Amino acid sequence: MTTISNNNNIAQAIYLGSKDKKGHELNLYAKEAVKFLNKKRLLSKAENILIKLKEIVDKEEKIVPATVASANKLSPHAKHDLMRILAKRYNAKEVELSEILDERLLGGLKVEVGGELIDLTLRNRINKLKEYLIEKA
Amino acid sequence: MSNHIVESLKKEIEGFNLAIKAEKVGKVIEVFDGIAKVSGLSDIKSSEMVTFSNGETGVALNLEEDTVGVIILGDFSKIKEGDEVKATGKILEIPVGDTIVGRVVNPLGAPIDGKGAISAKGGSASGGKASLSYYPIECVAPGVITRQSVSEPVATGIKVIDAIIPIGRGQRELIIGDRQTGKTAIAIDTILNQKSQNMICVYVSIGQKDSKLRKIEARLEAGGAMAYTVIVSAGASEPAPLSYIAPYAGVAIAEYFMEQGKDVLIIYDDLSKHAVAYREISLLLRRPPGREAFPGDVFYLHSRLLERACRRNKKYGGGSITALPIIETQAGDISAYIPTNVISITDGQIFLETDLFYKGIRPAVNVGFSVSRVGGNAQIKAMKKVAGTLKLDLAQYRELEAFAQFGSDLDESTKKQLERGKRAVEVLKQLQYSPVKTEHQIVTLHALTKGYMDDVPVEKIKAFEKGLVDYSERNAKTFYKEIKESKMWTDKGEAEIKKVIEDFKKSFQ
């Protein structure tokens, strides 16, 4: 007997089933999907399946979620520029930007996109300089 | 003065150039017993080095669908859930350089002897231009084409080994025995005897007590052996991941010196503890346990390590790595999982026995169970000649000894063999930290096998041996010269040594 245990595969199946559906049809489909998960006792994994589903939808629709951390609030102009650059770098139609304020970064910003980190903060530069000087000594 | 400091700091900072790059990051999901489960890091390679936000290093071992199992090489108590983990894109490597000789380092190459940082040759005096090389701790063993068969001996200075179980440069010879039978003593004596033998030694201590390591270091220092020795230590109090990588770090250091065409001797003390450390890691990573709860790849764990011991041919730069792994058995059981594995991987074993040890036969080598599969080719001609029949003599002696206990009526030849055997055992006894030069071994064994010692009382054998060595060194100059130069004696040398032994016997009381 085969067992269904792979969150990724389940999410992929749910996505493929819902791809061309809209409105009422989509609601019905969602209900059926939940029933199926319940029947297969997979509701405990629902949170992880949803995360995977979001990843799949984002990938298919070229939406890139990005987190930007900075010491000070970004100006709308800077935010706009950043989104434009990220959209170009990750070949995305849309960039979902979530902002985090962190004074410990001292200055500059840190962008994280899908497990990739670009650290342009002052704190990182100081840490790197520290490592460099220790290594030199 | 302060101006000077500011100026030099300014100069250093000017040279600092931070390249902007995208790094792969993940987050710690859970941490336990030296293992971290990390999410993200989707593009990570197996055995890739990662760094935690508190500066500790880790190695990715288990690549699962959503998470990565990382072993933490250092203090894992400060790593917490949610910490950032950065992939480095590099396979774990350690810094090595000529200046590492004489130092005690941890498996990551950081000094732990309190003698300061290890800088490259010249260090800051050379304007910081020279730098340490980085060697990966895991690498593929040299291929068949680059190798050469073993033909040069490693002089251990231990009579029973050099005569009966000879070791060649590039060989892997296992030292196996119960606890407290003198396994480490053999290894340390061998290191001590490498003085002016053109050999770099690496002693890898795995899961040993720090007090024992300190004692060993002090002994090597006192014997002047630290001048050509590196100690890699993963102590008993350190987490299992460090013990797991220690032998690989040791062999990476050995490879650095072999690349320079040097001969290297590496000692793994001991691989039983290494296997136990790997078992711990594997079980924590939820890999399926097999026999004795060791994971299925425990054979590969040791075979890939010991395969890196080799002798390279001239075309590929020469140099060799001789490995002396140590295995501790439980109650003499050499058929347990790890001992049988390592016996099958190595080119022979030196088997030490508790019974012999307590009988006062030290080194407690069981000659019957010990073997050197390739070392015979490396033995010098002179030694081969004198030691040729010794193993057989000893084996026959052991057999006859058992028979002789039942009856007193023995024929003349049996008695003679028994007497010869007793003397052979006595000659092969040796105190710790007292290596014997090859030429002295040859003289002693020559006197033994030619029967010159047959009428010397057993209790006087040691005194006879010492006296003979001193006397012959003064009076058999041609013999010694021939052995040093051509590794064999001529008829002239033989006549001289014969006369010297006879003369000495006359004067010996």
Interface residues (C-beta under 8 A of the other chain):
Chain A: N6 N7 N8 N48 E112 G115 E116 L117 I118 D119 L120 R125 K128 L129 Y132 L133 K136 A137
Chain B: L9 E12 I13 F16 L18 I20 K21 A22 E23 K24 V25 G26 G40 L41 S42 D43 E65 D66 E84 K86 A117 S124 G128
